[in-house]
Amino acid sequence: QVQLVESGGCLVQPGGSLRLSCEASRRILSIDVMGWYRQAPGKQRELVATTTSRGRENYADSVRGRFSISTDNAKTAVYLQMNSLKPEDTAIYYCNLRTWARNDYWGQGTQVTVSA
């Protein structure tokens, strides 16, 4: 069984930056997509950013130009660099990994709070 462990969430002021990390408990070779999702209080979980094994990236309109996703395939890790943070970015952020065999893994979530 694969576990995804996220880290990096915390309280940050508007305009600040954070880098979220997510690393799998073991190396996975058959990765199709890795990404980040978030869920704010009272809202549904939404896509933030994804990246495919072919390097194709996709961003939510609300974060495009401010957030950047990257991976380290040697560690089976995915990162989310978040700049120019806004209060509306406040949410629990979850990492996700999907393999070519359609196995779907989720992390436990890390809280990001953007507030003065």
C-alpha positions in Angstrom: 0.0 0.0 0.0 1.3 3.4 -0.9 1.0 6.4 1.4 1.4 10.0 0.4 2.7 12.4 3.0 2.3 16.1 2.6 4.1 18.9 4.4 4.6 22.6 4.2 1.2 24.0 5.1 1.0 26.8 7.6 -0.3 30.3 8.3 1.1 32.9 5.9 0.3 36.6 5.3 -1.4 37.7 2.0 1.3 38.2 -0.6 3.5 35.6 0.9 4.8 32.3 -0.4 4.7 28.7 0.6 6.1 25.4 -0.9 4.1 22.3 -0.3 5.7 18.9 -0.6 4.3 15.4 -1.0 6.3 12.2 -1.0 5.2 8.6 -1.5 6.2 5.9 1.0 7.9 4.0 -1.8 9.0 4.7 -5.4 6.3 4.2 -8.0 7.4 3.7 -11.6 4.0 3.7 -13.4 2.9 7.2 -12.7 0.3 8.8 -15.0 -0.5 12.0 -13.2 0.5 13.7 -10.0 -1.2 16.8 -8.7 -2.6 19.0 -6.0 -6.2 19.6 -5.0 -7.7 21.8 -2.3 -10.9 22.0 -0.2 -12.0 25.2 1.5 -14.6 25.1 4.3 -18.1 24.5 2.9 -16.8 23.9 -0.6 -16.1 20.9 -2.8 -12.6 19.7 -3.4 -11.2 21.4 -6.5 -8.2 20.9 -8.8 -5.2 23.2 -8.2 -2.6 21.8 -10.5 -1.6 18.6 -12.2 1.3 17.3 -14.1 1.5 14.2 -16.3 4.3 11.7 -16.9 4.9 13.5 -20.2 5.3 16.8 -18.5 2.0 18.3 -19.4 0.9 20.8 -16.7 -2.6 22.0 -15.9 -3.6 24.8 -13.5 -6.8 26.1 -12.2 -7.5 29.6 -13.6 -7.4 31.0 -10.1 -3.8 30.0 -9.5 -2.3 30.2 -12.9 0.8 32.4 -12.9 1.1 32.3 -9.1 1.5 28.6 -8.4 4.0 26.2 -10.0 4.0 22.4 -9.8 7.1 20.2 -10.0 8.1 16.6 -9.4 11.0 14.5 -8.4 10.5 11.1 -10.0 13.5 9.6 -8.1 11.6 10.2 -4.9 8.1 9.9 -6.3 7.4 13.4 -4.9 5.4 16.3 -6.1 5.8 19.9 -5.0 3.6 23.0 -5.2 5.3 26.4 -5.1 2.7 29.0 -4.2 3.5 32.7 -4.6 1.4 35.9 -4.1 -1.0 34.0 -1.8 -4.5 35.4 -1.3 -7.0 34.8 1.5 -9.1 32.8 -0.9 -6.2 30.3 -1.2 -7.0 29.2 2.3 -7.9 25.5 2.2 -6.7 22.0 3.0 -4.4 21.0 0.2 -4.3 17.3 -0.9 -1.8 15.6 -3.1 -2.9 13.0 -5.5 -1.1 10.3 -7.6 -2.7 8.2 -10.3 -0.9 5.3 -12.0 -1.4 3.9 -15.5 -3.3 1.0 -13.9 -5.8 3.6 -12.5 -4.7 3.2 -8.9 -5.6 6.5 -7.1 -3.8 7.6 -4.0 -4.4 10.6 -1.8 -2.5 12.3 1.0 -4.0 13.2 4.3 -4.0 16.9 3.6 -2.1 19.9 4.8 -3.7 23.2 6.0 -2.8 26.4 4.3 -4.2 29.6 5.9 -3.6 33.0 4.3 -4.5 35.7 6.7 -3.1 39.0 8.1 
